[in-house]
Amino acid sequence: MSTLPPKKLFLITYGCQMNEYDSSKMADVLKQSHGYERTQVPEEADILLLNTCSVREKAQEKVFSELGRWRDWKTERPGRIIGVGGCVASQEGETITARAPHVDLVFGPQTLHRLPALLEETRASHKPAVDISFPEIEKFDRMPEPRAEGVTAFVSIMEGCSKYCTFCVVPYTRGHEVSRPLDDVLVECAQLAAQGVREITLLGQNVNAYRGPMTGTADLCDLALLINYLARIPGVERIRYTTSHPNEFSDALIDAFADEPKLANYLHLPVQSGSDRILGMMKRNYTKAQYLDKIRRVRAARPDIALSSDFIVGFPSETEDDFMETMDLIAQARFDSAYSFVYSPRPGTPAANLRDNVTLEEKNRRLHILQARIRQIDDEFKQNLVGTTQQILVEKPSVRGQGRIAGRTSTNRMVNFEGPESLIGQLVNVHITETQPNSLRGRLLS
């Protein structure tokens, strides 16, 4: 008796860790409902999905360019389904199907759990199915059981953002802040830990605004308390979280770095600019001095913590003096990594109405200076690790093979060293011997 070959799903993800998490859930939902298996070969796929991000410049053009390449595959096999999800889908809606009629599905970040129903709808009607609504917590209630894919995992604990920074499109594409109930988060983390996950990264557009309902009480659980509960789950050895907003980087979170050893020795705290004038125009609602005070206090709790941030260079009306304030902040905070970009207006945001009077040439010049300084601090940070012993969570065989395995330090540095693959999933001590451009080398200690 012959069996039909499994149906194939090809999925491209643009953007952040939250989108990576959402893509894994899309795959899980369609596997549970229709038996789709992921493939890395788009030509053989029965469904092709784009999970999009609209944070950066020309996001829409990038999406439509990819959809243009997929049009011929749709022509070759009319029954093939093409879908667009994520923030561009939420922002553009039915404009996508008007501009690219070969698209069958359009769904937002909050409606990815409805993919099976949307798939059946478009097959029955032979018309595009569009759902870019904001049903809040329903998304998490309708997900399949969590499935581990290694010793690390992402867990989304909240959606949306209510800060409305003038440059940011996220509140318009993902909605306002909504937190998952505490019990739901802990159950998902416990299920992952039971499958061998040892490191969990808590995700949210503004993750430290988490305020999860607690069963049997009117109280809300904040991120610091959630970390405390999560650290007590058997098997969980390391905890990370991203992305944070400085205004809600609270005293309790600073205390967590002092009190909870399972909280990784790493903090990503986006600042965007070091100029108080530009921060005001961005509606960030803090000053350079207030930000640096938080950095000073977290370094007092964890002197060797690794710090990462986000920077926008060339925001409208940014002067050379404004930029030098940013460079001064970098010198004081000593970020050893950063996501940095030249400013580009996002449609629908207040800043898009400002006159963008900084030339692209000047933006790129400033970006080059900023990134060079971050690389210099990064090199110094890595060099200071040489000769030290670091606790490594072994994640996988090394890319280069040759009997090597790889894992990360608590400060989020990848280390390659010789050792058996049986150590994957374990915390081991490694003596750091040398730096490499994108990683470290080490020697396993018995």
Backbone hydrogen bonds, N-H to C=O, Kabsch-Sander energy under -0.5 kcal/mol:
donor,donor_aa,acceptor,acceptor_aa,energy
9,L,37,E,-2.7
10,F,47,I,-2.8
12,I,49,L,-2.4
14,Y,51,N,-2.9
20,E,16,C,-1.7
21,Y,17,Q,-2.4
22,D,18,M,-2.4
23,S,19,N,-2.6
24,S,20,E,-2.0
25,K,21,Y,-1.7
26,M,22,D,-2.4
27,A,23,S,-2.3
28,D,24,S,-2.0
29,V,25,K,-2.8
30,L,26,M,-2.3
31,K,27,A,-1.9
32,Q,28,D,-2.4
33,S,29,V,-2.3
34,H,30,L,-2.0
35,G,31,K,-1.2
36,Y,30,L,-1.6
37,E,7,K,-3.0
39,T,9,L,-2.6
44,E,41,V,-1.4
45,A,42,P,-1.6
46,D,8,K,-2.2
47,I,8,K,-1.7
48,L,81,I,-2.7
49,L,10,F,-2.8
50,L,83,G,-2.0
51,N,12,I,-3.2
51,N,49,L,-0.5
52,T,50,L,-0.7
52,T,85,G,-2.2
59,A,56,R,-1.0
62,K,58,K,-1.9
63,V,59,A,-2.0
64,F,60,Q,-2.7
65,S,61,E,-2.1
66,E,62,K,-1.8
67,L,63,V,-2.5
68,G,64,F,-1.9
69,R,65,S,-1.4
70,W,66,E,-1.5
71,R,67,L,-1.0
72,D,68,G,-0.6
73,W,69,R,-0.5
74,K,70,W,-1.9
75,T,71,R,-2.1
76,E,72,D,-2.2
77,R,73,W,-1.7
80,R,77,R,-2.3
81,I,46,D,-2.5
83,G,48,L,-2.7
84,V,105,L,-2.6
85,G,50,L,-3.5
87,C,52,T,-1.6
90,S,86,G,-2.0
91,Q,87,C,-2.3
92,E,88,V,-3.0
93,G,89,A,-2.6
95,T,92,E,-2.0
96,I,93,G,-1.7
98,A,94,E,-1.8
99,R,95,T,-2.2
100,A,96,I,-2.6
103,V,100,A,-2.2
104,D,82,I,-2.8
105,L,82,I,-1.8
106,V,129,A,-2.3
107,F,84,V,-2.2
108,G,131,D,-1.6
111,T,108,G,-1.4
112,L,109,P,-0.5
114,R,111,T,-1.6
115,L,112,L,-1.5
118,L,114,R,-2.5
119,L,115,L,-2.7
120,E,116,P,-2.0
121,E,117,A,-2.3
122,T,118,L,-2.4
123,R,119,L,-1.8
124,A,120,E,-2.1
125,S,121,E,-2.4
126,H,122,T,-1.9
129,A,104,D,-3.0
130,V,128,P,-0.5
131,D,106,V,-2.7
138,E,135,P,-1.5
139,K,136,E,-1.1
140,F,137,I,-1.0
141,D,137,I,-1.4
142,R,138,E,-1.3
143,M,140,F,-0.9
153,A,199,E,-1.9
155,V,201,T,-2.5
157,I,203,L,-2.5
158,M,203,L,-0.9
159,E,178,V,-2.3
161,C,175,G,-2.3
166,T,282,M,-1.9
168,C,165,C,-1.5
172,Y,169,V,-1.2
173,T,169,V,-1.2
173,T,170,V,-0.7
174,R,170,V,-3.0
175,G,170,V,-0.6
175,G,171,P,-0.6
178,V,159,E,-2.3
180,R,157,I,-2.7
182,L,213,P,-2.4
185,V,181,P,-1.8
186,L,182,L,-2.5
187,V,183,D,-2.5
188,E,184,D,-2.1
189,C,185,V,-2.4
190,A,186,L,-2.6
191,Q,187,V,-2.4
192,L,188,E,-2.1
193,A,189,C,-2.5
194,A,190,A,-2.0
195,Q,191,Q,-0.7
195,Q,192,L,-0.9
196,G,193,A,-1.6
197,V,192,L,-2.2
198,R,151,V,-3.3
199,E,151,V,-2.0
200,I,238,R,-2.1
201,T,153,A,-2.7
202,L,200,I,-0.6
202,L,240,R,-2.8
203,L,155,V,-2.6
204,G,242,T,-1.1
207,V,204,G,-0.9
207,V,243,T,-2.3
209,A,206,N,-2.4
210,Y,207,V,-1.5
212,G,221,C,-2.3
214,M,219,D,-1.3
217,T,214,M,-1.6
221,C,212,G,-3.1
222,D,220,L,-0.5
226,L,222,D,-2.3
227,I,223,L,-2.5
228,N,224,A,-1.7
229,Y,225,L,-2.3
230,L,226,L,-3.0
231,A,227,I,-2.2
232,R,229,Y,-1.4
233,I,230,L,-1.7
236,V,233,I,-1.8
237,E,198,R,-2.6
237,E,235,G,-0.6
238,R,198,R,-1.8
239,I,262,K,-2.6
240,R,200,I,-2.5
242,T,202,L,-2.2
244,S,268,H,-0.9
248,E,245,H,-1.6
249,F,246,P,-1.5
250,S,248,E,-1.5
254,I,250,S,-2.0
255,D,251,D,-2.7
256,A,252,A,-1.6
257,F,253,L,-1.2
258,A,254,I,-1.0
259,D,255,D,-2.3
260,E,256,A,-2.7
263,L,260,E,-1.5
264,A,239,I,-3.1
264,A,262,K,-0.5
266,Y,264,A,-1.9
267,L,306,A,-2.3
269,L,267,L,-0.6
269,L,308,S,-2.6
271,V,310,D,-1.1
272,Q,310,D,-3.0
273,S,271,V,-1.5
276,D,274,G,-0.5
279,L,275,S,-2.8
280,G,276,D,-2.0
281,M,277,R,-1.9
282,M,278,I,-2.2
283,K,279,L,-0.6
283,K,280,G,-0.9
284,R,279,L,-2.3
291,Y,287,T,-2.3
292,L,288,K,-2.6
293,D,289,A,-1.8
294,K,290,Q,-1.5
295,I,291,Y,-1.9
296,R,292,L,-2.6
297,R,293,D,-2.1
298,V,294,K,-2.3
299,R,295,I,-2.3
300,A,296,R,-1.4
301,A,297,R,-1.4
302,R,298,V,-2.5
305,I,302,R,-1.9
306,A,265,N,-2.0
308,S,267,L,-2.7
309,S,337,S,-1.0
311,F,339,Y,-2.4
312,I,272,Q,-2.1
313,V,311,F,-0.5
313,V,341,F,-3.0
318,E,315,F,-2.7
323,F,319,T,-2.3
324,M,320,E,-2.4
325,E,321,D,-1.6
326,T,322,D,-1.4
327,M,323,F,-2.1
328,D,324,M,-2.2
329,L,325,E,-2.1
330,I,326,T,-2.2
331,A,327,M,-2.0
332,Q,328,D,-2.1
333,A,329,L,-3.2
334,R,330,I,-2.7
336,D,307,L,-1.9
337,S,307,L,-1.0
339,Y,309,S,-2.5
340,S,338,A,-0.6
341,F,311,F,-2.1
343,Y,313,V,-2.9
349,T,346,R,-1.9
351,A,166,T,-2.6
352,A,349,T,-1.2
353,N,350,P,-1.8
354,L,351,A,-1.7
356,D,354,L,-0.6
357,N,355,R,-1.7
359,T,357,N,-0.6
363,K,359,T,-2.6
364,N,360,L,-2.6
365,R,361,E,-1.9
366,R,362,E,-2.5
367,L,363,K,-2.6
368,H,364,N,-2.4
369,I,365,R,-1.9
370,L,366,R,-2.6
371,Q,367,L,-2.9
372,A,368,H,-2.1
373,R,369,I,-1.9
374,I,370,L,-2.2
375,R,371,Q,-2.4
376,Q,372,A,-1.9
377,I,373,R,-2.2
378,D,374,I,-2.6
379,D,375,R,-2.7
380,E,376,Q,-2.1
381,F,377,I,-2.7
382,K,378,D,-2.7
383,Q,379,D,-2.5
384,N,380,E,-2.0
385,L,381,F,-0.6
385,L,382,K,-1.1
386,V,382,K,-0.8
386,V,383,Q,-0.8
387,G,432,I,-2.9
388,T,385,L,-2.2
390,Q,388,T,-0.5
390,Q,430,V,-2.9
392,I,390,Q,-0.6
392,I,428,V,-3.4
393,L,408,R,-1.9
394,V,392,I,-0.8
394,V,426,Q,-2.5
395,E,406,A,-2.7
396,K,406,A,-1.8
398,S,404,R,-2.1
401,G,398,S,-1.5
404,R,401,G,-1.3
405,I,417,F,-3.2
406,A,396,K,-2.8
407,G,415,V,-1.9
408,R,393,L,-1.2
409,T,413,R,-2.2
412,N,409,T,-1.7
415,V,407,G,-3.2
416,N,440,L,-2.7
417,F,405,I,-2.4
418,E,442,G,-0.5
419,G,403,G,-2.2
423,L,420,P,-1.8
424,I,421,E,-1.9
425,G,394,V,-2.9
426,Q,423,L,-2.4
428,V,392,I,-2.6
428,V,426,Q,-0.6
430,V,390,Q,-2.6
431,H,443,R,-3.0
432,I,388,T,-2.6
432,I,430,V,-0.6
433,T,441,R,-2.3
434,E,441,R,-1.4
436,Q,439,S,-2.6
440,L,414,M,-2.0
441,R,434,E,-2.8
442,G,416,N,-1.9
443,R,431,H,-2.5
445,L,429,N,-2.5
